[in-house]
Amino acid sequence: MSTATRALEVNDPVLLAFAEEVGERDSGLVAVSGGRTRWDVGGALDPAARIISAPTGVVDYVPDEMTVRVRAGTTVGELHAALAEQGQRTGLPERGGTVGGAVAVGENSAFVIGRGRVREAVLQVRYISDQGRIITGGGPTVKNVTGFDIPRLMVGALGTLGCLVEFILRTNPIPATTRWLVSDDVDPFAVADTVLKPGGIFWNGERTWVQLEGHPQGVDAEQQRLGVIGSFAETDEVPDFPPFRWSLTPSGLADTSQYGSGPWLASIGVGTAWASQRQQREPLEAAVQALTESVKEQFDPARRLNPGRTPGGGL
């Protein structure tokens, strides 16, 4: 078996206890509950499923290597509070949920331009298989890993391929300066063509917000560049994010009629929007559906892990 995916002799009593909770293949349906901030994503859970909670805590943090080992039940807020003491953070979204939930759903931070994607942040994953075994995929350094990229496969799979228990995540520095700008007269798509690497560009059809991050001199220079295309004011006002996240092409964000009558907010240059209603998804192509079923058959042939969930739905 490759170093990317392996069953290890693990002596950690916390992980062993969680594996016992998941149980073997004949132990019945089982689901992992986190903060339940995205509990209905992917469909309704089978009511016959036994619900368990993943362990919590930061296991190991190496600031110089910019990696942290953390258990899935830890909230993102708790993790980021621990990392902030060393001036670091991750690309996980700060919305009150758990680390395991963010990975399972595959939700990037709203500030993904500056922080990176969740798939890029997960270097190693440990999960409990459908047979109750502790499986490790990936590693703290990419050059030491061969075989299938299990961490990226687990991101967004909604826990249907394994019960997530522990991760090694890549961290990144908290910038020295964070500045919010707002404009009521600028073309938001022109902002994306002007600023080099913003934390985020957000537009609600009437107002545009820009988050700039970096060293003070660099942020000042970016603000001056933006002044050429419109008038901006510094602000403490952060835009409101409606509850449902949409995935679109970056150019598709401009079709404002699709968001419905409620409030919405588009992330320019990313292809993400938030709206008051859930995005309607097209059925998967037959080839994609067949591949999805094949992967599920390999990981969970008894269909006992987080039953009722189907990856690929809107957030």
C-alpha positions in Angstrom: 0.0 0.0 0.0 1.3 3.5 -0.9 2.3 6.1 1.6 -0.7 8.2 0.5 -3.2 5.7 1.9 -2.4 3.3 4.7 -3.9 1.6 7.8 -1.4 2.2 10.6 -0.9 0.8 14.0 -2.2 3.8 16.0 -1.8 3.9 19.8 -3.7 7.1 20.3 -6.5 6.1 22.7 -8.7 9.0 21.4 -8.6 7.8 17.8 -9.0 4.2 18.9 -12.1 5.1 20.9 -13.6 6.9 18.0 -12.9 3.9 15.7 -14.8 1.8 18.2 -17.7 4.2 18.0 -17.8 4.0 14.2 -17.7 0.2 14.5 -17.2 -2.5 11.9 -19.3 -3.0 8.8 -22.0 -4.9 10.6 -22.5 -2.1 13.2 -25.2 -0.4 11.3 -25.6 3.1 9.8 -23.5 5.9 11.4 -23.1 9.6 10.9 -20.8 12.2 12.4 -22.2 15.5 13.7 -20.2 18.6 14.1 -21.5 22.2 14.6 -24.5 21.4 12.3 -24.0 24.8 10.5 -24.3 22.9 7.1 -26.3 19.9 8.4 -28.7 19.7 5.5 -26.1 19.9 2.7 -26.3 17.0 0.4 -29.7 15.8 1.5 -31.5 14.6 4.6 -29.6 12.1 6.8 -31.2 8.7 7.0 -33.1 8.8 10.4 -31.9 5.2 11.2 -28.2 6.4 11.4 -26.5 6.4 14.8 -25.0 9.9 15.4 -21.6 10.3 16.9 -19.2 13.3 17.5 -15.6 13.4 16.4 -12.9 14.1 19.0 -11.6 17.7 19.6 -8.3 19.4 20.2 -5.1 20.7 18.6 -2.7 17.8 18.7 0.5 19.4 17.4 1.4 22.8 16.0 4.7 23.6 14.3 4.7 27.3 13.4 8.1 27.2 11.7 6.8 24.5 9.3 3.4 26.2 9.0 1.5 23.0 9.8 -1.0 22.0 12.5 -2.4 18.6 13.4 -6.0 19.0 14.7 -8.9 16.8 15.4 -12.1 17.0 13.4 -14.5 18.0 16.1 -12.5 21.2 16.9 -14.3 24.4 15.9 -12.5 26.5 13.3 -12.8 29.4 15.8 -10.9 27.4 18.4 -8.2 26.4 15.9 -7.7 29.9 14.6 -7.5 31.3 18.1 -4.7 28.9 18.8 -2.9 29.8 15.6 -3.3 33.5 16.0 -1.0 33.4 19.0 1.8 32.7 16.5 0.4 35.1 13.9 -1.1 32.4 11.6 -4.4 31.1 10.3 -5.8 28.6 7.8 -8.0 28.7 4.7 -11.0 27.2 6.5 -14.1 29.3 6.7 -14.9 31.1 10.0 -18.7 30.6 10.3 -18.9 28.7 13.6 -18.6 25.2 12.3 -16.0 22.5 13.0 -12.8 21.7 11.1 -14.2 18.3 10.1 -17.4 19.9 8.9 -15.6 22.5 6.8 -13.5 19.8 5.2 -16.4 17.4 4.7 -18.5 20.1 3.0 -15.5 21.5 1.1 -16.3 25.1 1.9 -13.6 27.6 1.2 -13.2 30.8 3.2 -15.1 33.8 1.8 -11.6 35.3 1.5 -10.2 32.4 -0.6 -8.1 34.7 -2.8 -5.8 35.6 0.1 -6.1 32.4 2.1 -6.2 29.6 -0.4 -8.6 26.8 -1.0 -9.5 24.1 1.6 -8.3 21.4 -0.8 -4.9 23.0 -0.8 -4.8 23.3 3.0 -5.4 19.6 3.8 -2.1 17.9 3.7 -3.1 14.7 5.6 -6.3 13.2 6.7 -7.1 10.4 9.1 -10.5 8.8 8.9 -12.3 5.7 10.1 -13.2 3.3 7.2 -16.5 1.5 6.8 -14.7 -1.5 8.5 -13.8 0.6 11.6 -10.1 0.9 10.7 -8.0 4.0 11.2 -6.8 5.1 7.7 -4.2 7.7 7.0 -4.0 9.5 3.6 -1.4 12.1 2.6 1.4 13.5 4.6 2.8 16.7 6.1 5.1 17.2 3.1 3.8 16.6 -0.4 7.2 15.3 -1.7 7.0 12.3 0.7 3.5 11.2 -0.6 2.8 8.8 -3.4 -0.4 7.2 -4.7 -3.9 8.5 -4.7 -4.6 12.0 -3.3 -6.9 10.8 -0.6 -7.0 14.2 1.3 -8.5 16.0 -1.8 -10.9 13.2 -2.4 -12.2 13.5 1.2 -12.7 17.3 0.8 -16.4 17.8 -0.1 -17.3 14.1 0.1 -19.7 14.9 3.1 -18.2 12.1 5.2 -19.7 9.4 2.8 -16.3 7.8 2.1 -15.0 7.8 5.7 -15.6 9.3 9.1 -13.1 12.1 9.4 -11.2 12.2 12.6 -7.9 14.2 12.3 -6.0 16.4 9.8 -2.7 18.0 9.2 -3.4 21.4 7.7 -1.2 24.0 6.0 -1.2 27.4 7.8 -0.4 30.8 6.5 0.6 34.1 8.0 -1.9 36.7 9.2 -1.0 39.9 7.2 0.3 42.9 9.1 -2.5 45.1 7.7 -6.1 44.4 6.8 -8.1 47.3 5.3 -11.7 47.4 4.0 -12.7 49.8 1.2 -16.2 50.5 -0.1 -17.4 52.2 -3.3 -20.9 52.9 -4.7 -19.6 54.0 -8.2 -17.1 51.4 -9.3 -17.4 48.5 -11.7 -16.6 45.5 -9.5 -15.2 43.5 -12.4 -12.8 46.4 -13.1 -11.6 46.0 -9.5 -10.5 42.4 -10.1 -8.5 43.6 -13.1 -6.8 46.4 -11.1 -5.8 45.1 -7.7 -3.0 42.5 -7.6 -4.2 40.1 -4.8 -7.0 41.3 -2.6 -8.4 39.3 0.3 -11.7 39.5 -1.4 -13.9 41.6 -3.7 -17.7 41.6 -2.9 -20.6 43.1 -4.7 -24.3 43.2 -4.0 -25.5 44.9 -7.1 -25.2 48.4 -5.6 -22.1 48.5 -3.5 -18.6 47.0 -3.8 -16.4 46.1 -0.9 -12.7 45.3 -1.2 -10.5 43.8 1.4 -6.8 44.6 1.1 -4.2 42.7 3.1 -0.4 42.8 3.4 2.3 45.1 4.5 1.1 48.7 5.1 3.1 50.1 2.2 1.7 47.5 -0.2 -1.9 48.1 1.0 -1.4 51.9 0.5 -0.2 51.3 -3.0 -3.1 49.0 -3.9 -5.6 51.6 -2.6 -4.0 54.3 -4.8 -4.3 52.0 -7.8 -8.0 51.5 -7.1 -8.5 55.3 -6.9 -7.9 55.4 -10.6 -11.1 53.5 -11.5 -13.5 54.9 -8.9 -13.9 56.6 -5.5 -13.3 54.4 -2.4 -13.6 55.1 1.3 -12.1 53.2 4.1 -14.8 51.5 6.2 -15.4 49.2 9.2 -18.5 47.9 7.5 -18.2 44.3 6.5 -20.8 43.0 4.0 -23.5 40.6 5.1 -23.3 37.1 3.7 -26.7 35.4 3.0 -27.0 31.8 4.2 -26.6 29.8 0.9 -23.3 29.6 -1.0 -23.5 29.3 -4.8 -20.8 28.0 -7.2 -20.7 29.7 -10.6 -18.2 30.7 -13.2 -16.6 34.0 -12.5 -18.4 35.6 -15.5 -21.7 34.0 -14.4 -21.8 36.2 -11.3 -23.0 39.1 -13.4 -26.4 37.5 -14.1 -28.1 39.1 -11.1 -31.6 37.8 -12.0 -30.6 34.3 -10.9 -30.3 35.1 -7.2 -34.0 35.7 -6.6 -35.7 38.5 -4.7 -33.7 38.3 -1.5 -30.3 39.8 -0.6 -27.3 38.3 -2.4 -23.5 38.9 -2.4 -21.1 37.9 -5.2 -17.4 37.3 -4.7 -15.8 38.8 -7.8 -13.0 36.9 -9.5 -13.8 33.7 -7.6 -17.1 32.4 -8.9 -18.8 32.2 -5.6 -22.0 34.0 -4.4 -24.2 33.9 -1.4 -28.0 34.1 -1.7 -31.2 33.8 0.3 -32.2 30.6 -1.5 -30.3 27.4 -2.3 -28.8 27.1 -5.8 -30.6 24.8 -8.1 -28.1 22.1 -9.3 -28.2 20.3 -12.6 -28.1 16.5 -12.5 -24.7 15.0 -12.8 -23.6 13.7 -16.2 -24.0 10.0 -16.6 -20.2 9.4 -16.7 -19.6 11.5 -13.6 -22.5 9.8 -11.8 -21.0 6.4 -12.7 -17.5 7.4 -11.4 -19.1 8.7 -8.1 -20.9 5.4 -7.6 -17.7 3.5 -8.3 -15.7 5.4 -5.7 -18.5 4.9 -3.2 -18.5 1.2 -3.8 -14.7 1.0 -3.2 -14.9 3.0 0.1 -18.3 2.1 1.6 -20.0 -0.8 -0.3 -22.5 -1.3 2.6 -23.6 2.4 2.3 -23.4 2.9 6.1 -21.4 6.1 6.4 -23.4 9.3 6.6 -26.3 7.7 4.7 -28.6 10.0 2.8 -25.9 12.5 1.9 -25.0 13.0 -1.7 -21.9 15.1 -2.5 -22.3 17.8 -5.2 -25.3 19.7 -3.8 -25.4 23.4 -3.1 -24.3 25.0 0.2 
